[in-house]
Amino acid sequence: MRQLLPTALLDAIDELGKLPGVGARTAERYAYFLLKSNVKTTTDLAQVLSKLHEGIKTCPVTFALISSDQDISPLYADSDRDKQLVAVVEEPLDIVALERTGQFNGTYHVLGGAISPIDGIGPEQLHIPELLERIKTDDIQELIIATNASVEGESTALFLQRLIQEAGLTVKLTRLARGIPVGVDLEYADQITLGHALDGRRTISS
């Protein structure tokens, strides 16, 4: 069947198919949509993608994504932000999720992933030494470990807790509260979520 399509279209399908969550059929639809679109649409997309790497870098302190013309994360540079309150997240886009709540006034530290031996990711691949240094230099009072509610996220949280305790650093460690999302039946909740829901149970006033 591949020989029935032009090489340029096949190449586009192959590249789009490399995106996470995009299967063969979805890649075909995306490629065909771009083909049918105005030439300007595909040209603009190509130009934006070509500038993606050169226009972005990571903050040397927080490891959040920043524009290439910035020296440091705007959130970290903001004098109204509490530098003694830090949320530790796995990936840069996790910052966006927390910022949308409008309820956090601290700063962030991006680990760059989570410990996952099966994927070959160990503590040495993460920005953990820089976090330990920030605890001292910024005199961090509270560290919110906001890793994902996954096996890897939990392992990373426990590793950080143990490492900080062994280093003798005096900082309050907290974890994001977890529970069963609204609208989800108990039978469909995963084991980790149920465990956190039990740990975080509260008294119902009579």
C-alpha positions in Angstrom: 0.0 0.0 0.0 2.9 2.4 0.7 3.8 2.5 -3.0 0.4 4.0 -3.7 1.2 7.3 -1.9 3.8 9.9 -2.8 7.1 9.8 -1.0 6.6 13.3 0.5 3.3 12.2 2.1 4.8 9.0 3.4 7.7 10.9 5.0 5.2 13.2 6.7 3.2 10.2 8.0 6.4 8.6 9.3 7.5 11.7 11.2 4.1 12.4 12.6 3.9 8.8 13.8 6.9 9.4 16.0 4.8 11.7 18.2 3.6 10.2 21.5 0.1 8.9 21.4 -0.1 9.1 17.6 -0.7 5.8 15.9 -0.4 5.0 12.2 -4.0 5.9 11.3 -3.8 9.2 13.2 -0.6 10.1 11.6 -2.2 9.5 8.2 -5.1 11.8 9.1 -2.8 14.5 10.3 -0.6 14.4 7.2 -3.5 14.4 4.9 -5.1 17.3 6.8 -1.9 19.3 6.3 -1.7 18.4 2.7 -5.3 19.7 2.1 -4.6 22.8 4.1 -3.5 26.2 2.8 0.2 26.2 2.0 0.7 29.0 4.5 -0.6 26.7 7.3 2.1 24.1 6.6 4.8 26.8 6.0 4.0 28.5 9.3 4.0 25.2 11.2 7.3 24.3 9.6 8.8 27.6 10.6 7.6 27.4 14.2 9.0 23.9 14.6 12.3 24.9 13.0 12.8 27.6 15.7 11.6 25.4 18.6 15.0 24.3 19.9 16.9 27.6 19.3 14.1 29.7 20.9 14.0 27.7 24.2 16.4 26.8 26.9 16.2 25.8 30.6 16.6 28.1 33.6 19.9 27.3 35.3 18.3 27.5 38.7 14.8 26.0 38.4 15.2 24.1 35.2 11.9 25.5 33.9 11.6 26.3 30.2 12.5 29.9 29.4 13.0 31.9 26.2 16.5 31.9 24.8 16.8 35.6 25.5 16.1 35.2 29.2 18.7 34.5 31.8 16.5 33.1 34.5 12.9 31.9 35.0 10.5 34.9 35.4 8.7 33.2 38.2 12.0 32.8 40.1 13.0 36.4 39.4 9.6 37.7 40.6 10.2 39.4 43.9 6.6 38.7 45.0 7.3 35.0 44.8 8.3 33.1 48.0 11.7 31.5 47.3 11.6 29.6 50.6 8.6 27.6 49.3 9.4 25.3 46.4 7.3 22.8 44.5 9.3 19.9 43.1 7.8 18.7 39.8 8.9 16.1 37.2 8.5 18.1 34.0 8.3 21.7 33.0 4.7 21.5 31.9 3.7 20.5 35.4 4.4 24.1 36.4 1.7 25.2 34.1 -0.8 22.9 35.7 0.0 24.2 39.2 0.0 27.8 38.1 -3.5 27.4 36.7 -4.8 26.9 40.2 -3.8 30.4 41.1 -3.1 29.1 44.7 0.7 28.7 44.7 3.0 31.7 45.3 6.3 29.8 45.7 8.8 28.8 43.1 9.5 25.5 41.3 12.3 23.0 40.7 12.0 20.7 37.7 13.7 17.3 38.2 13.6 16.5 34.5 11.7 13.2 34.9 11.3 10.5 37.6 13.4 7.5 38.7 12.6 4.6 36.4 15.1 1.8 36.3 13.2 0.1 33.5 13.7 3.2 31.3 17.3 3.6 32.4 16.6 6.7 34.4 18.4 6.9 37.8 18.8 9.7 40.3 22.0 10.8 38.5 19.9 11.7 35.4 17.8 14.1 37.4 18.4 17.6 38.8 18.7 16.4 42.4 22.1 17.8 43.3 20.9 21.2 42.2 17.8 20.9 44.4 19.9 20.0 47.5 22.1 23.1 46.8 19.0 25.3 46.4 17.7 24.1 49.8 20.8 25.7 51.3 21.3 28.8 49.2 17.7 29.9 49.1 17.1 28.8 52.8 14.1 26.8 51.7 11.6 26.3 54.5 9.1 24.0 52.8 9.6 21.6 49.9 6.4 20.4 48.3 7.1 17.1 46.5 4.7 17.3 43.6 5.8 14.3 41.5 3.1 12.3 39.7 0.9 9.7 41.4 2.6 6.8 39.6 5.0 4.1 40.7 7.9 6.2 39.3 6.6 9.4 41.0 6.2 7.7 44.3 9.7 6.1 44.1 11.2 9.5 43.3 9.4 11.2 46.2 10.6 8.5 48.7 14.1 8.8 47.3 14.1 12.6 47.8 12.8 12.3 51.3 15.4 9.8 52.3 18.2 11.8 50.6 17.3 15.0 52.3 17.0 13.4 55.7 20.4 11.7 55.3 21.9 15.0 54.2 20.7 16.5 57.5 18.9 19.4 55.8 16.3 21.1 58.0 13.4 21.6 55.6 9.7 20.8 55.9 8.7 18.1 53.4 5.1 17.9 52.2 3.4 16.0 49.5 0.4 17.0 47.4 -2.8 15.5 48.7 -4.2 12.7 46.6 -7.6 11.3 46.4 -10.4 9.9 44.2 -11.3 12.4 41.5 -14.9 13.6 41.4 -17.0 11.4 39.1 -14.8 8.3 39.3 -16.3 5.1 40.7 -14.4 3.4 43.4 -14.0 0.2 41.3 -12.2 2.1 38.6 -9.7 3.9 40.8 -6.2 2.6 40.7 -4.4 1.1 43.6 -2.1 4.2 44.2 -5.0 6.6 44.2 -7.0 4.5 46.6 -4.1 4.2 48.9 -3.6 8.0 49.0 -7.4 8.4 49.5 -7.3 6.1 52.6 -4.2 7.9 54.0 -5.8 11.3 53.5 -9.2 10.3 55.0 -10.8 12.9 57.3 -13.4 12.8 60.1 -17.0 13.6 59.1 -18.7 15.8 61.6 -21.9 14.3 63.0 
